């Protein structure tokens, strides 16, 4: 998973991996990993800023520190419309929205870069 990979890379880059690796608990998704921290079943976790809510700031149950992006390889994400969906109005409306300025503003608000 991309966020798990990035967290290991950041820990390796800061020479902290060996100190904490024995305490690792992995979630089946980024949502699950975030829930472990939010429910206090884990003391610390790595997640996407977007998982912390629309405000992108500290929540009543969690606070965050951003990880320096130079410590891990970029997490690239993409949108595709497969050939069998190319004539779908819904697929094309969704694509248009995702590429719109309104959506780009939301992505930036949640900590994603827009290229």
RATABEL-V392482 format. One record per residue. N is the residue number from 1. RES is the residue in one letter. OMEGA is omega in radians with two decimals (* if undefined). D_LAST is the distance of its C-alpha to the last C-alpha in Angstrom with 2 decimals. Layout:
n = {N & N}
res = {RES & RES}
omega = {OMEGA & OMEGA}
d_last = {D_LAST & D_LAST}
This chain:
n = {1 & 2 & 3 & 4 & 5 & 6 & 7 & 8 & 9 & 10 & 11 & 12 & 13 & 14 & 15 & 16 & 17 & 18 & 19 & 20 & 21 & 22 & 23 & 24 & 25 & 26 & 27 & 28 & 29 & 30 & 31 & 32 & 33 & 34 & 35 & 36 & 37 & 38 & 39 & 40 & 41 & 42 & 43 & 44 & 45 & 46 & 47 & 48 & 49 & 50 & 51 & 52 & 53 & 54 & 55 & 56 & 57 & 58 & 59 & 60 & 61 & 62 & 63 & 64 & 65 & 66 & 67 & 68 & 69 & 70 & 71 & 72 & 73 & 74 & 75 & 76 & 77 & 78 & 79 & 80 & 81 & 82 & 83 & 84 & 85 & 86 & 87 & 88 & 89 & 90 & 91 & 92 & 93 & 94 & 95 & 96 & 97 & 98 & 99 & 100 & 101 & 102 & 103 & 104 & 105 & 106 & 107 & 108 & 109 & 110 & 111 & 112 & 113 & 114 & 115}
res = {X & X & X & X & X & X & X & X & X & X & X & X & X & X & X & X & X & X & X & X & X & X & X & X & X & X & X & X & X & X & X & X & X & X & X & X & X & X & X & X & X & X & X & X & X & X & X & X & X & X & X & X & X & X & X & X & X & X & X & X & X & X & X & X & X & X & X & X & X & X & X & X & X & X & X & X & X & X & X & X & X & X & X & X & X & X & X & X & X & X & X & X & X & X & X & X & X & X & X & X & X & X & X & X & X & X & X & X & X & X & X & X & X & X & X}
omega = {-3.02 & -3.11 & 3.05 & 3.09 & -3.11 & -3.14 & 3.10 & 3.11 & 3.13 & 3.11 & 3.07 & -3.10 & -3.14 & 3.11 & -3.13 & -3.01 & -3.10 & -3.11 & -3.03 & -3.02 & -3.11 & -3.14 & -3.09 & 2.92 & -3.13 & 3.08 & 3.13 & 3.09 & 3.10 & 3.08 & 3.12 & 3.14 & 3.11 & 3.13 & 3.09 & -3.13 & -3.10 & -3.13 & 3.14 & 3.01 & 3.02 & -3.11 & -3.05 & 3.08 & 3.05 & 3.12 & 3.04 & 3.10 & -3.13 & 3.13 & -3.09 & 3.09 & -3.02 & -3.11 & -3.14 & 3.12 & 3.13 & 3.11 & 3.12 & -3.08 & -3.08 & 2.95 & -3.08 & 3.00 & 3.12 & 3.10 & 3.12 & -3.08 & 3.10 & -3.10 & -3.14 & 3.10 & -3.14 & 3.06 & -3.11 & 3.11 & -3.06 & 3.03 & 3.04 & 2.95 & -3.10 & -3.12 & -3.11 & 3.10 & -3.03 & 3.14 & -3.13 & 3.10 & -3.12 & 3.14 & -3.12 & 3.05 & 3.12 & 3.11 & -3.14 & 3.12 & -3.10 & -3.12 & -3.09 & 3.09 & 3.13 & 3.13 & 3.12 & 3.08 & 3.13 & 3.11 & -3.14 & 3.13 & -3.12 & 3.03 & 3.11 & 3.01 & -3.10 & -3.13 & *}
d_last = {21.64 & 18.39 & 19.30 & 22.82 & 21.81 & 19.70 & 22.66 & 25.11 & 23.13 & 23.04 & 26.73 & 27.58 & 25.87 & 27.89 & 31.01 & 31.48 & 31.18 & 34.91 & 35.93 & 34.14 & 33.78 & 37.15 & 36.01 & 32.96 & 32.77 & 30.00 & 28.86 & 28.25 & 24.94 & 22.83 & 24.74 & 28.00 & 27.19 & 26.35 & 29.58 & 31.60 & 30.76 & 31.08 & 34.45 & 35.58 & 36.09 & 33.92 & 33.97 & 30.44 & 27.35 & 23.72 & 21.38 & 17.98 & 17.93 & 17.47 & 20.91 & 22.61 & 22.54 & 20.95 & 22.07 & 20.23 & 23.36 & 26.50 & 28.26 & 32.07 & 32.20 & 29.43 & 27.84 & 24.88 & 23.84 & 20.27 & 20.17 & 19.01 & 15.81 & 17.61 & 20.19 & 18.34 & 16.06 & 12.48 & 12.55 & 10.17 & 10.55 & 10.62 & 12.41 & 15.32 & 18.26 & 21.20 & 23.67 & 26.21 & 23.99 & 22.76 & 25.57 & 25.17 & 24.71 & 23.52 & 20.84 & 19.64 & 19.88 & 17.84 & 15.07 & 15.29 & 15.21 & 12.19 & 10.20 & 12.19 & 11.81 & 14.32 & 12.47 & 9.28 & 12.09 & 13.59 & 10.77 & 10.63 & 14.43 & 14.70 & 12.99 & 9.70 & 6.53 & 3.78 & 0.00}
